[in-house]
Structure formats: structure tokens, C-alpha cells
Amino acid sequence: METVRWLQHLFGPRGHTPFFIITFLGASAVLWALLALYYWWIDPRFARRLGVVFAVSILANHLLKALVGSPRPYDLDVALSTESARRTGGGHGFPSGHTQNAATFWLAFAFRYGWLWLWGLALLLVAAVGLSRMVLGVHMPVDVAGGFAFGAIFAWLAGASKVRLPPVELTRRVWGPVVVVGAVCLAFLAPIDPRVLGILSGCLLAIPDFEPPKTWKGRLTLAGGGIALVLLLGAGLAWLEGRLLGGNPMAIATAFARYLALTLLAAEGWPRLWSRTVRS
């Protein structure tokens, strides 16, 4: 608590806005969007691997928060945080989700490519996100340290370890139903987000068998069309879910199915369609 107060005194009230912006470099929605661009433009196979590990990292963070149950700074002193800052987080304090997200995502690329400048940039981004969580009064230093440690482990698994994902074709043909049914059951039994389970299942089942475009025109049409389709399908499924399918048990299953469908559309459906129509 004293460290949080000292940091807020050091940066003063004017520090809130820049750190509020910086904190979104660890927001899962922003990082999933960046990963989609990397998938479409550069390396779909590594992006799929990182997507699986990133989703597992988020799920692990949710479970750790529920198990540890530590308070956030504003739980002990509400004056340490604004309402807008509090809305950037959810659940208990340890470990920091934004810091773990940032470490998993940015350090994975440093492990993957090994460039010195990329290591420096990745560590700077992770440090900035962790600092922002404390300046905004939503995490303790131990929360940030824990998020960095767990995120670094997952980043290594994605970018440097020799652990291989199951072959995509085998996963879909043999384990596809098991993956879907198991994920839905887990969503009902554990305090984790069914949307993340849907993304994880989609990353496991997607087949990244297309070649990214080489020109900026191709990249823009691929990304622009993909974003538009994902937003349209997401809005349509959300409307259908709210209009026709009510009740908590049904909401869990439909949220899982919605994000599974969106992930498969982004990772396989649209790239295949683009390759056969727009690219040709």
C-alpha cells in the first residue's frame, strides 16, 4: 500500500491519463486484436501456438485469483483508485491479469525471435503495464511481480520451449468433440470465463494452412475483411443470444459457442475464403 501511495504521489494526478492508456497494452481484448493481425499478416502457425498458450495463461490467471483471493488496493482504501481505473480489472488482486497478459504476449515474441532490441522493447512494455497497474491503484507490487513471473513462464512455453501442440488435423478429427465438451463442462464447474474457453478451443481446432499476403494491399483487404466479418458475426450472435437464449446455464454455453465460432472464423474461415476469392 505504501508503494502504491508513493508512486501516485511521484507521478501526481497528471499521471493518471497516460498510465490509463498504457495499461491497455496488457488488456486481453487489445492483445487478441494484435495477435489476429500477426496471424493474418506474418506467421499463422506461431500465432496459433501463442493463441493457445495466451488463452491458457488467462484461464490460469482467473483460477489463481479465485484461489488466492487477495484484495486490491482500492478494497482497502477506495481513494487510491478512480471508478474508470477500477473498471479495467476484475476479480481479486493476485496475480495482476494485465501484467501477466503483457508478459505472456510481448515476451513470447522476444523468445521467438531472440532479437536484442525486441527483448528491450518487450521488457519495457511489460514494466510499463505493471507500473500502470500500481499507479492506477488497482494492484499491489506483489500482484504485479506475480503476474510478470507467471507471464514469463507462459511466454517461454509459447516462444522457446520444445513442447509441441497436437497435430491440428488429429486434434480436430479425433479430439475435437472432446475439446468442445470438456471446455463447456469446465465453464460450468470452474470460476473462469467461457469466452476464453471458446477462444482456446477455436485456437486448438483451427488449421492455419494459408500463406499470408506479401503486399500491403493484400494485408489490408485480409485484415479489413476479417475485422468486419468478426464484428458483424459477433454482434449478430450476441443479439441472438440475448434475444432468444436466456438463463445462466444457457448463457455460459452460448458464450462459449459464440467465441468458438468467432475464433474459427478469424483463424480459418475468412483466410480460406480470402485465399480463394479476393487473393485470386
BALO-349740 format. One record per residue: residue in three letters; y, z, x of N, C-alpha, C in turn. Coordinates in steps of 0.001 Angstrom, whole numbers, plus 500000, padded with zeros to 6 digits. Atoms other than C-alpha are relative to their C-alpha. Example, Ala and Ser with C-alpha at 12.3 -4.5 7.8 and 13.67 -1.06 7.14 Angstrom:
ALA498810500000500890495500507800512300501200500000500900;SER498810499940499180498940507140513670501090500730499230;
END
This chain:
MET498795500000500825500000500000500000501258500000500861;GLU498828499954499130502402500821502812500233498654500684;THR499850501324499396501714497460504461500619499017499015;VAL499441500875501030502435495650501191501485500280499817;ARG498582499642500167505694497562500776500815499544501205;TRP499280500393498788506677496868504390500222498493500026;LEU499865501455500020506031493137504032501029499554498968;GLN499019500367501022508026492942500823501416500358500443;HIS498683499631499471510901494790502496500422499033501103;LEU499702500902498896510648492480505535500521498654499504;PHE499618501330500482510893489235503561501046500055498895;GLY498979499837501011513090490574500782499737499204498731;PRO500195500704501275513499489181497254499942498481500155;ARG499993501453499834514156485655498577498643499462500463;GLY501314500452499553510635485549499974499038499712498875;HIS500947500161501099509056485539496534499729498533499694;THR500190501408500392509638481860495726499198499196501020;PRO500821500772499054508362480298498997498563500488500079;PHE501367499498499933505341482600499082499247499726498699;PHE500637500367501264504675481888495411499486498563500065;ILE500439501389499817504465478190496347498834499941500983;ILE501046500012498971502362478863499467498671500475499441;THR501246499418500494499819480874497504499123498972499301;PHE500788501021500689498765477733495616499179499148500972;LEU500867500658499024497305476369498867498615500640500031;GLY501312499370500138494463478755498053499514500027498563;ALA500412500052501404494284478076494314498864499008499832;SER501186500854500118490940476625493314500321498661499353;ALA499671501260500668492462474005490995500624499004500964;VAL499351500872499018494645472610493793498980499492501013;LEU500971500386498976491786472601496295498945499048499441;TRP500941500959500605489386470876493864500641498619499905;ALA499305501297500079492014468155493370500052499327501366;LEU499971500560498651492394467693497126498611499533500438;LEU501361500385499646488620467601497534499601498704499299;ALA500276501251500711488418464871494891500621498813500733;LEU499366501083499242490895462761496869499227499701501284;TYR500792500200498780488902463308500061498686499293499671;TYR501249500625500442485742462352498168500207498514499732;TRP499745501391500375487246459136496823500459499163501197;TRP499333500775498965489106458114499981499296499984501353;ILE500436499877498605487247459293503078498487500135500152;ASP501411499720499699483739460809503039499350500687498799;PRO500586499387501192481954461336499708498804500905500297;ARG501185499188499714478838462785501345500370501389500494;PHE499564498675499573480603465571503190500762500707498875;ALA499271499390501118482851466136500161499030500635499008;ARG501002499410500896479759466683498015499461501303500586;ARG500500498794499353478417469188500538501020501136499912;LEU498955498991500080481740471017500675500186500467498562;GLY499880499605501398481916470960496874498949501013499595;VAL501070499045500303478555472726496608500314501356500617;VAL499732498740499307479498475348499202501243500677499436;PHE498766499424500548483005475825497781499728500667498658;ALA500338499403501289481595476433494296499205501289500186;VAL500773498786499728479076478944495681500911501104500528;SER499043499022499481481915480659497565500800500643498865;ILE499244499466501136483913481024494341499127500938499167;LEU500916499151500771480888482403492495499734501304500729;ALA500223498777499219480197484857495318501212500916499931;ASN498782499200500099483820485988495172500073500731498662;HIS499998499365501313483540486660491436499035501176499956;LEU501003498934500011480380488715491936500434501176500868;LEU499537498925499126481865490678494835501118500801499345;LYS498936499287500703484962491514492818499416500952498949;ALA500605499169501041482781492806489975499235501177500593;LEU500801498942499381480550494823492320500871501071500654;VAL499159499044499272483305496428494419500971500699499064;GLY499114499408501006485805496945491611501225500691500563;SER498841499346499397488739497801493895501287499603499287;PRO498740500298500703492278497994492476500878499048500802;ARG498958500795499365495122495624493211501244500876500196;PRO498795499183499794498487496902494479500760500306498713;TYR499232499761501223500136496446491076499263500904499017;ASP500702499015500821497390498559489480500460501412500328;LEU499546498681499552498733501485491498501518500146499909;ASP498540499980500107502418500544491408500444498657499435;VAL499698501259500676503431497908488881501257499347500533;ALA498750500553499492506823497465490546499793499095501212;LEU500258500801498808505169495772493538499780498525499702;SER500326501381500326504461492555491666500709499564498728;THR499414500569501203506077490268489130498895499502499063;GLU500984500496500961504361489026485998499471498637500410;SER500455501329499573504250485471487363499024500099501161;ALA500926499818498881502575486682490558498661500540499514;ARG501253499431500511500025488705488614499154498947499303;ARG500754501048500681499055485601486666499251499087500966;THR500706500846499036497920483899489895498633500566500375;GLY501288499392499663494967486276490195499299500512498768;GLY500773499442501099492246487711488048498899500889500529;GLY501071499106499577489703490490488226500502501046500976;HIS499682498928499065489586493181490873500535499436501313;GLY499294500393498794491083493131494352499149499407501099;PHE500776500416498826488354492791496983498832499108499615;PRO499096500608499008487935490175498325500999499069499336;SER498981500899500537491019488039497838499418498617499745;GLY500553501305500343489946484897495988500781498854500622;HIS499184501074499421492878482763497170499752499875501510;THR500248500050498557492290483740500797498617499459500299;GLN501356500511499795488561483112500533499930498515499698;ASN499957501433500311489196479760498849500613499210501154;ALA499295500708498929491665478740501562499153499942501260;ALA500821499981498791489361479824504390498795499080499855;THR501158500865500219486335478082502871500396498539500109;PHE499596501409500085488205474850502250500569499488501323;TRP499295500547498835490538474420505216499189500149501275;LEU500785499828498779488256475870507897498770499103500019;ALA501148500905500040485372473679506692500334498677500700;PHE499599501243499338487314470613507852500163500207501509;ALA499891499711498568488066472293511187498619500047500639;PHE501373499991499496484356472992511665499420498592500026;ARG500563501343500124483518469466510549500459499072501127;TYR499448500966499053485848467562512892500228500592501384;GLY499870499334498713486476470129515632501262499702500778;TRP498759500322499302489951468845516496500840501268500170;LEU499237498792499713492134471490518134501197500143499065;TRP498828499927500875495214470598516102499603500349498568;LEU500457499695501346493160470801512906499618501470499873;TRP500271498562499992491922474268513850501300500794499861;GLY498726499297500082495503475369514398500622499915498617;LEU499430500185501332496660473895511083499217500793498959;ALA500831499300500974493713475339509144500227501502500070;LEU499780498553499860494184478842510558501395500389499518;LEU498639499729500470497923478645509868500056500023498477;LEU499997500062501460497323477640506238499306501226499397;VAL500730498841500519494759480404505686500832501270500181;ALA499163498834499750497047483002507297501183500050499038;ALA498857500050500914499966481838505156499596500392498589;VAL500472499633501338497927482128501966499724501504499938;GLY500274498565499986496692485605502923501275500822499997;LEU498719499296499971500220486716503749500687499928498644;SER499356500154501310501485485329500442499404500952498975;ARG500631499110500972498958487419498516500515501429500141;MET499470498647499786500293490598500100501477500078499656;VAL498567499982500308503977489685499838500228499979498491;LEU499874500055501458503476488892496130499498501274499329;GLY500439498716500547501930492340495688498736499928499170;VAL501212500144500808498597491127494308498728500334500781;HIS501177499640499208496288492082497203500368500961501119;MET499894499119498851495797494776499816499609499231501270;PRO500440500641498755495336493875503512498484499894500115;VAL501466500061499902491626494731503276499436498907499105;ASP500439501095500882491279492270500379500131498657500717;VAL499741501249499282492800489505502491499027499837501163;ALA500933500065498876490667490368505524498594499659499513;GLY501312500310500553487524490332503380499900498561499534;GLY499998501387500439488480487008501830499898499034501163;PHE500077500863498818489017485491505270498592500014500590;ALA501330499887499386485670486795506578498957499239499193;PHE500979500694500835483610485563503633500277498501499967;GLY499656501416500017485512482279503512499595499297501283;ALA500382500606498723484890481642507220498497499746500052;ILE501456500188500027481151482119506671499639498762499182;PHE500291501162500844481089479607503834500517498711500634;ALA499474501185499316483280477208505845499029499534501077;TRP500982500362498970480756477323508677498771499360499361;LEU501152500583500683477930476647506223500277498554499589;ALA499664501360500442479768473584504944500209499053501161;GLY499544500918498977481148472171508163499236499981501298;ALA500623499922498677478957473264511065498520500322499980;SER501402499587499992475579474632510017499080498805499825;LYS501008501045500118472406472575510126499219500091498687;VAL500666499863501293471349473751506671500285498764499154;ARG499843501226500772470761470668504553499838500264498512;LEU500196499958501444471184470244500837498733499224499656;PRO501166500800500411468106468996498968500403498545499796;PRO499678501407500251467928465178498788500483499782498578;VAL499362500131501309470106464051495917499040499436498964;GLU500898500627500971467538461808494267498923500980499554;LEU501021499015500346464882464552494433500584501104499128;THR499358498945500785467331467134493113500162499573498550;ARG499771500446501365468160465013490091498689499775499253;ARG501234500371500676464657463781489306499101501205499719;VAL500946498889500108462708466998489875500681501286499538;TRP499374498710500251465186469867489788501193499936499053;GLY498845500110500873467899468501487505499962500921498798;PRO500071499085501148466721470304484353500019501465500412;VAL500017498614499535466079473476486358501403500455500383;VAL498626499671499601469588473376487821500856500287498775;VAL499165499846501190471209472952484405499613501253499210;VAL500450498848500786469094475517482546500264501296500750;GLY499757498802499207469331478022485397501465500378500035;ALA498563499723499955473103477687485605500500500558498671;VAL499588499496501314473549478180481859499526501437499806;CYS500527498628500117471313481275481923500817500958500850;LEU499194499150499124473300482648484865501374500253499407;ALA498683499831500623476548482071482992499965501062498909;PHE500127498992501039475266484250480146499768501391500578;LEU500456498713499487473890487000482382500962500641500989;ALA499166499475498917476467487364485172501480499839499659;PRO498557500069500262480237488004485157500676498913500837;ILE499428501102499235481055484576486570500415498892499045;ASP499372501037500817482919481553485298499018498847499767;PRO500904501132500255480695478964483551500571498669500435;ARG499392501248499544483191476290484538499646499720501457;VAL500372500183498593482458476882488225498529499633500109;LEU501418500355500013478746476757487478499810498540499593;GLY500067501410500375479309473409485776500364499088501157;ILE499608500798498838481111472068488849498909500024501060;LEU501077499879499021478376473404491138498813499118499620;SER501122500824500449475666471746489054500320498517500136;GLY499608501392499863477617468486488999499973499531501443;CYS500039500366498583478013468509492787498566499869500502;LEU501396500072499590474289469163493223499324498731499483;LEU500693501112500645473282466365490847500641498646500260;ALA499309501279499781475854463709491797499416499269501202;ILE500475500852498910474784460795494007501203499264500593;PRO498798500614499401477647459840496381499649498736500772;ASP500510501197499343476418456334497087500994498839499988;PHE499016501085499970479681454371497141500790500067501304;GLU499181500075498797481887453253500013501472500127499628;PRO498573499847500308485495454472499935500787498743500337;PRO499185501199499735488182451773499821500685500080501363;LYS499360500074498688489769450620503076501506499772499911;THR498570500303500154493186449642501686500660501042499117;TRP499269499062500846495901451709500079500003499569498543;LYS500086500469501380495779449519497013498698500475499353;GLY501272499525500521492102450335496574499982501501499821;ARG499966498543500108492694454033497222500812500447498791;LEU499146499607501121495500454204494682499354499683498652;THR500669500317501270493523452420491966498817500930499754;LEU501138499088500153490467454593492613500460501393499603;ALA499518498651500289492401457865492647500736500052498669;GLY499243500003501251494766456923489819499108499895498784;GLY500926500123501121491985455777487528499131501218499832;GLY500839498804500075489834458760488401500732501181499395;ILE499207498891500542492591461254487697500242499810498509;ALA499734500268501416493450459573484405498757500227499145;LEU501234499830500775489837459480483229499592501465499896;VAL500367498585500020489160463089484215500908500783499057;LEU499070499292500892492307464288482431499736499654498539;LEU500251500404501387491550462260479303498701500606499473;LEU501276499434500442487913463334479131500092501516499882;GLY499845498549500060488833466927479913500747500450498760;ALA499231499657501195491441467017477161499189499754498739;GLY500807500298501181489099465348474696498884501000499789;LEU501082499030500130486211467693475424500528501386499641;ALA499408498708500334488485470730475300500395500052498520;TRP499629500058501417489817469624471906498750500107499122;LEU501233499969500773486299469021470627499373501384500030;GLU500566498653499852485146472367471958500727500997499110;GLY499242499058500816487971474258470272499930499700498515;ARG499978500410501404487754472271467043498660500248499293;LEU501304499998500656484029472222466402499071501118500440;LEU500991499076499446482317474761468610500656501337500293;GLY499423498678499817483398478360468204498950501022500361;GLY500926498923499679481858481672469176499802500133501493;ASN500114499759498573481454483290472584498767499371500643;PRO501167500623499358477839482224473314500134498480500095;MET499836501444499977478576478636472356501112499587500952;ALA498889500329499108481849478710474315499555499968501449;ILE500499499984498628480008479590477520499232498719500303;ALA500814501202499787477524476738477119500852498743500011;THR499177501206500071480176474188476171500969499907501177;ALA499148500032498813482497475209479017499210499509501206;PHE500868500488498924479610474693481417499781498492499875;ALA500280501428500207478771471301479887501243499154500255;ARG498768500773499802482416470190479961500271499756501478;TYR499697500162498588482861470825483669498877499285500747;LEU501082500809499447479435469398484473500298498518499766;ALA499682501394500324480451466179482698501186499501500810;LEU498829500426499239483850466065484417499661499779501473;THR500381500144498594482296466570487844499171498744500218;LEU500826501196499870479694463857487308500836498731499804;LEU499111501142500181482407461513486050500788499722501275;ALA499174500174498809484592462123489105499180499611501222;ALA500783500190498782481770462108491661499090498788499949;GLU500951501097500073479588459319490352500389498928498987;GLY499745500977501051480546457683487069501154499077500308;TRP498831500830499743484039456493487922499878499207501306;PRO500144500825498792483330455479491565499066498810499816;ARG500907501127500248480389453346490399500677498932499146;LEU499303500951500846482473451761487655501072499261500773;TRP498949500610499173485333451138490072499409498984500968;SER500628500895499040482983449571492627499556498693499351;ARG500544501177500675481558447158490033501065499156499302;THR498986500721500771484773446193488270501285499802500794;VAL498694500112499346488087446950489953499871499465501412;ARG500151500417498598486848446545493522499583498539500108;SER500470501376499937485070443272492831501066499000499551;
END
